[in-house]
Amino acid sequence: MTERAGGSAEEAIIAARRAKADRTRARGENPFANDVVPRLGGRSLDVSAVRALADSARDAAGRYDEPRVRASVGVANFHVHGRIVALRSTGGLAFVRLRDRTGEIQLLLSRATLGENLDRLADLDVGDIVEAEGTLTASKRGELSVEPARLRLLTKAYRPLPEKWHGLTDVELRYRQRYVDLVANPSIADTFKARAHVVRAIRTILDESGFLEVETPTMHPLIGGAAARPFITHHNTLDMQLFMRIAPELYLKRLVVGGLERVYEIGRCYRNEGVSTKHNPEFTMLELYQAYATYDDLMTFTEVLLRGIDTRLREAMPEASALWREGRPFTLDAPFFRVPMDRAVASAAERTAIPEWGTAVEAGGGKALVTLLAPGFDDRIKEWAKLSPRAKEIDWSNFRKGLTKCGSDGERLFACYEYVAEPFLVEDYRSNDGKHSVPVFIKDYPFEVSPLARRNDSSADLTDRFELFVHGRELCNAFSELNDPDDQASRFRSQAERKARGDDDAMDYDEDYVRALEHGMPPTAGFGMGVDRLVMALTNAASIRDVILFPLLKPEP
């Protein structure tokens, strides 16, 4: 069918449905009613509550029969309402499938109970929202049913739902018209219910651990808290340029200075960057700060937090959670790996089976690989890529470009990690039986790529920082916080110099934050986690757009 013909067909359906709405008005009824109340003395209940009342009438095969239903609930009237998702007529009977927020139930319509009002069924369509009031019974096929003595249109749906046997499978259209996606693909709602339970669990666990939830500004006068490009806005009255926050970090640490020693925020952040299966410009971040703790303490707490969230999700949604857990390629049950970045690079380099790399890292770890590669390796790429399947999988072109842009050995070590180790975390860190990947903390980052983290006491060129990767995806970023105001001022100056050289992701110099540190911030550990990515992991979602109700999309063509 051509697009024009398809459009004409839909227009004809809409016109027919509008005509039905007009007929409803002609009868003195409102096709967009707002007085949803029982009128025959029925109890107004959700579908799941109605089903629960009749649960004792169900046999082992899940079938109902009328005598058991009557014995269970009697002849009381029940009032239900929802959307019609299926409708069929046969002989003098009609069957309507009704769905509300809790489930589905059948309406068994007959002239014996509805009389002449059964004829109004001709003005109803799949997608319409109705209310029904009547007794409970069972169909000949053993399906629990409401036998309405009253059926009324509440909302006329002008546009048809996708064909039931096709559903809504166009991914772009699903994201753009999420309201249709949720109707056409009911299981999608489980993902967003899970998201709500995850956020609730985060709050519960942190509140019980003595943390205080706070709210900080989402419009900032300076760029700070993370290395990212911001969205820019303007306050008209103050004639002031502002930046949508890329992270709440610096405000939360100001609160620690002020004596709020355990704080957290779950809030929206905005980064003016690319869109991918792992990135949406608008996303939800959890950040927490705990005084008198270190990044080692936070690694332990992170394992407790994630397992606690997963347990609460399992309790809240047992059936859906069982399916998600069965399909997970990773496990949260095994202890998480804790691997310094230098060791991660060295270990990954050995797995490439490139002899020079193996010799270098055996003698001097990841830093030795940096020294080996610093002069350049263009003439060796073809040779090295042939030495093993692992070596062939390395993104050599971007690896070479990334190293070229580096201005220090710390940045080069980070580039080696990004291209040699990180893409293979799923393969390299497995459960004892090899069936699942195990989350891994990559820790001890170079200070050049960690402008807000505290330097390591043993190695001044490293910081007390970790990132958690779950099945290869970065989920958390945390560190022991830098609380030396002079060191922080020096790093801000370095960031400002990078910005002056054209680095759009560099931070601004935040004089007020340095002033706050000069009042004294206790030893503190801080943690950030993408809530969207966590929900992705726990529900096996392939794309971040699958866990955001209305992700950012290009304009419709």
C-alpha positions in Angstrom: 0.0 0.0 0.0 1.4 3.4 -0.9 1.8 6.1 1.8 -1.0 8.1 0.2 -3.3 5.2 0.1 -2.5 4.3 3.7 -3.2 7.9 4.7 -6.5 7.8 2.9 -7.5 4.6 4.6 -6.7 6.0 8.0 -8.6 9.2 7.1 -11.7 7.1 6.2 -11.5 5.2 9.6 -11.2 8.5 11.4 -14.2 9.9 9.6 -16.3 6.8 10.4 -15.4 7.0 14.1 -16.3 10.7 14.2 -19.6 9.8 12.7 -20.1 7.3 15.6 -19.3 10.0 18.1 -21.9 12.2 16.4 -24.5 9.5 16.8 -23.6 9.2 20.4 -24.2 12.9 20.9 -27.5 12.6 19.0 -28.7 10.2 21.7 -27.9 12.9 24.3 -24.7 11.2 25.5 -21.3 12.8 25.7 -18.6 10.7 23.8 -16.0 12.4 26.1 -17.7 11.9 29.4 -16.3 12.8 32.8 -18.8 11.3 35.3 -17.4 7.8 35.9 -19.5 6.3 38.7 -21.5 3.1 39.3 -25.2 3.5 38.7 -26.5 0.1 39.5 -25.0 -0.2 43.0 -21.9 -1.9 41.8 -18.5 -1.8 43.5 -16.0 0.2 41.4 -12.8 -1.9 41.3 -9.7 -2.3 39.2 -9.6 -5.4 37.0 -7.0 -7.1 39.1 -9.2 -6.6 42.2 -12.2 -8.2 40.5 -10.1 -11.1 39.4 -8.7 -11.6 42.9 -12.3 -11.8 44.3 -13.0 -14.7 42.0 -9.7 -16.4 42.3 -11.1 -19.3 44.3 -13.4 -20.2 41.4 -10.4 -21.0 39.1 -9.4 -24.6 38.6 -5.9 -26.0 38.2 -6.0 -25.3 34.4 -6.9 -21.6 35.0 -10.5 -22.1 33.9 -13.6 -20.8 35.5 -17.2 -22.1 35.5 -20.3 -20.1 36.3 -21.4 -22.1 39.5 -18.0 -21.7 41.1 -18.0 -18.0 40.2 -21.5 -17.5 41.7 -20.5 -19.4 44.8 -17.4 -17.2 45.1 -18.8 -13.7 44.6 -22.6 -14.1 44.5 -24.7 -11.9 42.3 -23.1 -8.6 43.3 -22.6 -6.0 40.6 -19.1 -4.8 39.8 -18.1 -1.6 38.0 -15.0 -1.7 35.7 -13.6 0.7 33.2 -10.8 0.7 30.7 -9.8 0.6 27.0 -11.3 -1.9 24.5 -8.4 -3.9 23.1 -10.4 -6.6 21.3 -14.0 -6.8 20.1 -15.9 -9.6 18.4 -19.5 -10.7 17.9 -20.9 -14.1 17.3 -24.6 -14.9 17.1 -26.5 -13.0 19.8 -23.3 -12.5 21.9 -20.5 -10.1 21.8 -17.1 -10.3 23.5 -15.1 -7.2 24.5 -11.6 -7.4 26.0 -11.2 -4.6 28.5 -7.8 -3.4 29.8 -7.1 -1.1 32.7 -3.8 -0.3 34.5 -3.9 -3.6 36.4 -4.8 -6.1 33.7 -7.5 -7.4 31.3 -11.0 -8.9 31.7 -13.6 -10.0 29.3 -17.0 -8.4 29.0 -19.7 -10.9 27.9 -22.5 -8.9 26.2 -25.9 -10.2 25.4 -29.3 -8.9 24.6 -30.7 -10.7 27.6 -28.8 -8.3 29.9 -28.4 -5.2 27.8 -31.6 -5.3 25.8 -31.8 -2.7 23.1 -28.6 -1.1 24.3 -26.7 -4.0 22.7 -27.3 -2.2 19.4 -25.0 0.6 20.6 -22.1 -1.8 20.3 -22.1 -0.8 16.6 -20.8 2.6 17.7 -17.9 1.2 19.7 -14.4 0.4 18.3 -11.2 -1.1 19.5 -9.4 1.7 21.3 -12.5 3.3 22.8 -12.6 3.7 26.6 -15.7 2.4 28.3 -17.3 1.6 31.6 -19.3 -1.5 32.3 -21.4 -2.6 35.3 -22.7 -6.1 35.9 -22.3 -9.4 37.6 -19.4 -11.9 37.3 -19.8 -15.1 35.3 -17.8 -17.4 33.2 -17.9 -18.0 29.4 -18.3 -21.5 27.9 -14.6 -21.4 27.3 -13.9 -21.0 31.0 -12.9 -17.3 30.9 -13.9 -15.0 33.8 -16.2 -12.4 32.5 -18.3 -9.4 33.5 -21.8 -9.6 32.2 -22.8 -6.0 32.0 -26.3 -4.7 32.5 -24.9 -1.3 31.6 -22.2 -0.4 29.0 -21.3 3.2 28.3 -18.8 5.0 26.1 -16.5 7.3 28.1 -14.0 8.4 25.4 -14.2 7.9 21.7 -10.9 7.1 20.1 -10.8 8.7 16.6 -7.5 7.1 15.5 -7.2 3.3 15.3 -4.6 1.3 17.2 -2.0 -0.6 15.2 -3.3 -3.9 13.8 -3.2 -6.4 16.6 -1.3 -9.0 14.6 1.3 -6.5 13.6 1.5 -4.4 16.7 3.7 -1.3 16.7 7.1 -2.5 15.6 8.6 0.6 14.0 11.1 1.6 16.6 11.3 5.3 15.7 7.5 5.5 15.7 7.3 3.7 19.1 9.6 6.3 20.7 7.8 9.2 19.0 4.3 8.0 19.8 4.9 6.3 23.2 1.2 6.7 24.1 0.4 4.3 21.3 3.4 2.1 22.1 2.2 1.5 25.6 -1.2 0.4 24.3 0.0 -1.7 21.5 2.9 -3.3 23.5 1.7 -3.7 27.1 4.9 -5.3 28.3 6.6 -2.0 27.6 4.8 -0.6 30.6 6.7 -3.1 32.8 10.0 -1.4 32.0 8.7 2.0 33.2 7.1 0.4 36.3 10.5 -1.1 37.0 12.1 2.3 36.6 9.7 3.7 39.3 10.5 0.8 41.6 14.2 1.3 41.1 14.1 5.0 42.0 11.9 4.2 45.0 14.5 1.6 46.1 17.4 4.0 45.7 15.6 6.5 48.0 14.7 3.8 50.5 18.2 2.4 50.8 19.9 5.8 51.0 17.4 7.2 53.5 17.9 4.1 55.7 21.6 4.7 55.4 21.4 8.2 56.9 21.5 10.2 53.7 19.5 13.4 53.2 17.8 14.0 49.8 18.3 17.6 48.6 17.6 19.6 45.5 20.2 21.9 43.8 20.0 24.3 40.9 19.6 23.0 37.4 20.7 26.3 35.8 24.3 27.1 36.6 26.3 30.3 36.0 29.4 28.3 35.3 30.2 25.0 33.6 31.4 22.4 36.2 31.0 19.0 37.8 31.9 16.9 34.7 33.7 17.2 31.4 30.9 17.7 28.9 29.4 20.3 26.6 26.4 22.1 28.1 23.2 23.5 26.9 23.1 27.3 27.1 20.1 29.4 28.1 19.5 33.0 29.1 17.7 34.7 32.0 15.9 37.8 30.5 15.3 39.8 33.6 18.9 39.4 34.9 20.3 39.5 31.4 22.4 36.5 32.4 23.8 33.6 30.5 23.2 30.2 32.2 24.1 26.6 31.6 21.8 23.7 32.1 23.6 21.5 34.6 25.8 18.7 33.4 26.2 17.5 37.0 25.1 18.6 40.5 28.5 17.7 42.0 29.9 21.1 43.1 26.6 22.2 44.8 26.3 19.0 46.7 29.9 19.3 48.0 29.2 22.8 49.1 26.5 21.2 51.3 29.1 18.8 52.8 31.2 21.8 53.7 28.1 23.2 55.4 27.7 20.2 57.6 25.3 18.0 55.7 27.6 15.1 55.8 25.5 12.6 53.8 23.5 14.0 50.9 22.1 12.8 47.7 20.1 14.1 44.7 18.2 12.2 42.0 17.8 14.8 39.3 17.8 15.6 35.6 21.1 16.5 33.9 21.7 17.8 30.4 24.7 17.3 28.1 24.8 18.8 24.6 26.4 15.7 23.1 25.6 12.9 20.6 22.7 10.5 20.8 23.4 6.7 21.0 22.0 3.6 22.5 23.8 4.7 25.7 23.4 8.4 25.6 20.4 10.8 25.7 21.1 14.5 26.1 18.6 14.7 29.0 19.1 12.0 31.6 18.6 11.2 35.3 21.6 11.1 37.6 22.0 9.9 41.2 24.8 11.7 43.0 25.7 11.1 46.7 28.4 12.4 49.0 29.5 10.9 52.3 31.9 12.6 54.7 34.6 10.5 56.4 34.5 7.9 53.7 36.9 6.8 50.9 36.4 5.5 47.4 37.1 2.0 48.8 34.1 2.4 51.2 32.0 3.5 48.2 33.0 0.4 46.2 31.6 -1.8 49.0 28.5 0.4 49.4 27.9 0.3 45.6 27.7 -3.5 45.7 25.2 -3.3 48.6 23.2 -0.6 46.8 22.9 -2.5 43.5 22.0 -5.8 45.1 19.5 -4.1 47.4 17.8 -2.3 44.4 17.7 -5.6 42.5 16.1 -7.4 45.5 13.4 -4.8 45.9 12.7 -4.9 42.2 12.3 -8.6 42.4 9.9 -8.3 45.3 7.8 -5.6 43.6 7.6 -7.3 40.2 8.3 -11.0 40.7 7.1 -12.3 37.3 8.7 -9.6 35.1 11.9 -9.6 37.3 12.3 -13.4 36.9 12.2 -13.0 33.1 14.7 -10.2 33.2 17.1 -12.1 35.5 16.9 -15.2 33.3 17.9 -13.2 30.3 20.7 -11.2 31.9 24.2 -11.8 30.5 25.7 -10.6 33.8 25.4 -11.5 37.5 25.2 -9.2 40.5 25.6 -12.1 42.9 29.4 -12.7 42.6 31.8 -10.2 44.2 32.7 -7.4 41.8 36.2 -7.3 40.4 38.4 -4.3 41.5 41.1 -3.6 39.0 43.5 -0.7 38.8 43.5 0.9 35.4 47.2 0.2 34.9 46.6 -3.5 35.6 43.6 -3.6 33.3 45.6 -2.2 30.5 48.5 -4.6 31.1 46.2 -7.6 31.3 44.3 -6.6 28.1 47.6 -6.0 26.3 48.8 -9.5 27.1 45.7 -10.9 25.6 46.4 -9.3 22.3 49.4 -11.7 21.8 51.4 -8.9 20.4 55.0 -9.9 21.6 56.3 -6.3 22.1 53.3 -5.4 24.2 53.6 -8.5 26.3 57.2 -7.9 27.0 56.6 -4.3 27.9 53.7 -4.8 30.3 55.4 -7.7 32.0 58.3 -5.4 32.8 56.5 -2.2 33.6 52.7 -2.7 33.5 50.4 -0.4 31.6 52.7 2.6 31.8 55.3 0.6 29.9 52.8 0.2 27.1 52.4 4.0 27.0 56.1 4.4 26.7 56.2 1.9 23.9 53.5 3.5 21.9 54.3 7.2 22.6 56.5 7.6 19.5 53.7 6.3 17.2 52.9 3.0 15.6 51.4 3.7 12.2 53.8 1.4 10.5 53.0 -1.5 12.8 49.2 -1.6 12.8 48.7 -4.0 9.9 51.3 -6.4 11.4 49.9 -6.2 14.9 46.3 -6.6 13.8 47.0 -10.0 12.3 48.5 -11.5 15.4 45.3 -12.5 17.2 41.5 -12.2 17.0 41.7 -9.8 20.0 44.3 -7.6 18.2 42.1 -7.5 15.1 39.1 -6.2 17.0 41.0 -3.1 18.3 39.8 0.2 16.8 43.3 1.0 15.5 42.4 4.1 13.6 40.7 5.9 16.5 43.2 4.5 19.0 46.0 6.2 17.0 44.0 9.5 16.7 43.2 9.4 20.4 46.8 9.0 21.4 47.9 11.8 19.1 45.6 14.2 21.0 47.0 13.3 24.4 49.3 15.8 26.2 50.6 13.6 29.0 51.4 10.0 29.9 48.3 10.0 32.2 46.1 10.8 29.2 47.8 8.2 27.1 47.3 5.5 29.7 43.6 6.5 29.7 43.5 6.2 25.9 45.1 2.8 26.1 42.5 1.7 28.5 39.7 3.1 26.3 40.8 1.2 23.2 42.7 -1.8 24.5 40.9 -2.8 27.7 37.4 -1.3 28.0 35.9 -2.9 24.8 36.8 -6.3 26.2 35.7 -6.1 29.8 32.8 -8.5 29.1 35.2 -11.2 27.9 37.9 -10.6 30.5 35.9 -10.6 33.7 33.6 -13.6 34.1 31.9 -15.6 36.8 33.6 -18.8 37.9 31.4 -20.9 35.6 32.0 -18.6 32.7 28.3 -18.2 32.0 28.0 -14.5 33.0 30.1 -11.4 33.0 30.8 -9.9 36.4 30.7 -6.1 37.1 34.2 -4.6 37.4 35.5 -1.5 39.2 38.2 0.1 37.2 40.1 2.2 39.7 43.1 4.5 40.2 42.7 6.9 37.2 45.4 9.3 36.1 44.9 12.7 37.7 45.0 14.4 34.3 41.6 12.9 33.5 40.1 13.4 37.0 40.1 17.1 37.8 37.9 16.8 40.9 39.3 13.6 42.4 41.8 13.4 45.3 45.3 12.3 44.5 46.4 8.9 45.6 48.6 9.0 48.7 51.0 6.4 47.3 51.1 7.6 43.7 50.7 11.3 43.1 50.1 10.8 39.4 46.9 8.8 40.1 43.7 9.6 41.9 41.4 7.7 44.2 38.7 7.2 41.6 36.7 4.3 40.2 34.2 3.7 37.5 31.9 0.6 37.6 31.2 -1.3 34.4 28.3 -3.7 34.2 28.5 -6.0 31.1 30.8 -3.5 29.5 28.6 -0.4 30.1 29.8 2.4 32.4 27.3 2.7 35.2 29.0 4.6 38.1 31.8 7.1 38.5 33.1 7.8 42.0 36.1 9.0 43.9 37.6 10.3 47.1 37.0 14.0 46.8 39.7 16.6 46.4 39.4 18.9 49.4 42.7 20.7 49.2 41.6 24.2 47.9 45.0 25.0 46.4 45.2 21.7 44.5 41.6 22.3 43.3 42.4 25.8 42.2 45.4 24.6 40.2 43.3 22.0 38.5 40.6 24.6 37.6 43.3 26.7 36.1 44.5 23.7 34.0 40.9 23.2 32.9 40.6 26.9 32.0 43.8 26.6 29.9 42.3 23.6 28.0 39.2 25.6 27.4 41.3 28.5 26.0 42.9 26.0 23.6 39.5 25.0 22.3 38.4 22.1 24.5 34.6 22.6 24.7 34.3 19.9 27.4 36.6 21.6 29.9 35.3 23.2 33.1 35.2 26.8 34.1 37.2 28.2 37.1 34.7 28.2 39.9 36.0 30.7 42.4 33.1 30.3 44.8 33.7 26.5 45.0 37.4 27.1 45.9 36.2 29.6 48.5 33.9 26.9 50.0 36.8 24.4 50.2 38.9 27.1 52.0 36.3 26.9 54.8 37.2 23.2 55.1 35.5 20.1 53.6 35.9 16.9 55.6 37.4 13.9 53.9 34.6 12.9 51.6 33.8 10.3 49.0 31.4 11.0 46.1 29.5 8.9 43.7 27.4 9.4 40.5 25.3 6.8 38.7 23.1 7.0 35.6 19.6 5.9 36.6 18.6 5.3 33.0 21.6 2.9 32.5 20.8 1.1 35.7 17.3 0.5 34.5 18.6 -0.7 31.2 20.9 -3.2 32.9 18.2 -4.6 35.2 15.5 -4.9 32.5 17.8 -6.1 29.7 17.0 -3.0 27.6 19.1 -2.6 24.5 18.9 1.2 24.2 18.6 4.0 26.6 15.5 5.1 24.6 13.8 2.0 25.8 13.8 3.3 29.4 13.0 6.9 28.8 9.4 7.6 28.1 10.0 10.4 25.7 13.6 10.4 24.4 14.9 13.2 22.3 14.3 12.6 18.6 14.9 14.4 15.3 11.9 16.4 14.1 9.3 14.4 12.2 10.0 14.5 8.4 
